[in-house]
Amino acid sequence: MPVATSRLLFVLPVILIACGRDSVVEIGVIEHFGEAEGVIEAPASTILGRATQVRVNTFGSDCVSSEWMSVEYLSDTEVELTPYDRRSEGICPANLRMIPHEEEIVFSKRGTVTVRVVGRRVDQQTDELTEVRRRIEVE
């Protein structure tokens, strides 16, 4: 076996182990160093009683994946979404990417409703909970 091939066969499993062996599930990052653009993707309006697709994008690297998203109806006019991500411990590329979480929500009252996303705000000195809101007209 050539030396380059034998080194690759040794290095590849080590990289895979380092980037995925242990992991933790945590509330997703919705504001990264002041950037929160594009966190909530939802239509401007929907029909009463119709399932409406809402996408919440969190920030992460190649070692972060979507786990699940909680949906809590706080009232007829407000729903709270909390995205959860699985973060692998170890050596990971520092590339930043958006991680989608999708849910269907249904509103039972006409008028303006609020979708509130609870997530983490992260920068060099901060790791705390924050929220982003979006209004949807229910016809």
ABEGO torsion letter per residue (X at the ends): XBAAAAAAAAAAAAAAAAAAABBBBBBBBABBGGBABGABBBBABBBBGBBBBBBBBBBBBAABBBABBBBBBABAABBBBBBBBBBBBEBBBABBBBBBBBBBBBBABBEBBBBBBBBBBBBAABBBBBBBBBBBBBX
